[in-house]
């Protein structure tokens, strides 16, 4: 499997493949996060999940986590533009 790809099972049980934008660890939550998107979609939305060492994905649970992820994402995008 390509290291920059992630497989996600949607609500209908379909296996979808996404490109990994980046991953990061949060010292505050002690969790690992992955941001990913559909490279085939021109208007690609960026998704985020918590992941563990086995590669299992879990939903983001709190508004505080979403705020933190948004801050990291915005920093990433600002650095990418430089």
C-alpha positions as CSV (number, residue, x, y, z in Angstrom):
1,X,0.0,0.0,0.0
2,X,1.2,3.5,-0.8
3,X,2.2,5.3,2.4
4,X,0.6,8.5,1.3
5,X,-2.8,6.8,0.8
6,X,-5.4,5.9,3.4
7,X,-8.4,3.6,3.0
8,X,-11.7,4.7,4.6
9,X,-14.9,2.7,4.8
10,X,-17.9,5.0,4.3
11,X,-21.4,4.7,5.9
12,X,-22.5,2.3,3.1
13,X,-19.6,0.0,3.6
14,X,-17.7,1.1,0.5
15,X,-13.9,1.2,0.7
16,X,-12.6,4.6,-0.5
17,X,-9.0,5.6,-1.0
18,X,-7.8,9.1,-0.1
19,X,-4.5,10.9,-0.2
20,X,-2.9,11.8,3.1
21,X,-2.3,15.6,3.4
22,X,-0.3,15.2,6.7
23,X,-0.4,13.7,10.2
24,X,0.5,15.1,13.6
25,X,0.5,14.2,17.3
26,X,-1.2,16.4,19.9
27,X,0.6,16.7,23.2
28,X,-2.6,18.2,24.7
29,X,-4.9,15.2,23.8
30,X,-2.2,12.5,23.5
31,X,-3.8,11.5,20.2
32,X,-2.6,11.2,16.7
33,X,-4.5,12.9,13.8
34,X,-4.5,12.4,10.1
35,X,-5.8,14.9,7.5
36,X,-6.7,13.5,4.1
37,X,-8.6,14.3,0.9
38,X,-9.9,12.9,-2.4
39,X,-7.2,13.8,-5.0
40,X,-9.7,13.0,-7.8
41,X,-12.2,15.6,-6.6
42,X,-11.6,19.1,-8.0
43,X,-13.4,20.6,-5.0
44,X,-11.7,18.3,-2.6
45,X,-12.8,18.6,1.0
46,X,-10.2,17.9,3.7
47,X,-11.2,15.2,6.3
48,X,-9.7,14.5,9.6
49,X,-9.7,11.5,11.9
50,X,-7.9,10.2,15.0
51,X,-5.7,7.1,14.3
52,X,-3.8,4.6,16.3
53,X,-0.6,2.6,15.9
54,X,-2.5,-0.2,14.0
55,X,-3.9,2.4,11.5
56,X,-7.5,2.3,12.8
57,X,-9.4,5.5,12.3
58,X,-11.7,7.1,14.9
59,X,-14.0,10.2,14.7
60,X,-13.0,13.5,16.1
61,X,-15.1,13.8,19.3
62,X,-15.0,17.4,20.6
63,X,-15.4,20.9,19.3
64,X,-12.0,21.7,21.1
65,X,-10.3,19.0,19.0
66,X,-11.9,20.5,15.8
67,X,-10.6,23.9,16.8
68,X,-7.1,22.6,17.4
69,X,-7.1,20.7,14.1
70,X,-8.3,23.8,12.2
71,X,-5.4,25.8,13.8
72,X,-2.8,23.1,12.7
73,X,-4.3,22.9,9.2
74,X,-4.3,26.7,8.8
75,X,-0.6,26.8,9.9
76,X,0.2,24.0,7.5
77,X,-1.5,25.9,4.6
78,X,0.3,29.1,5.5
79,X,3.7,27.4,5.5
80,X,2.8,25.6,2.3
81,X,2.2,29.0,0.5
82,X,5.6,30.4,1.5
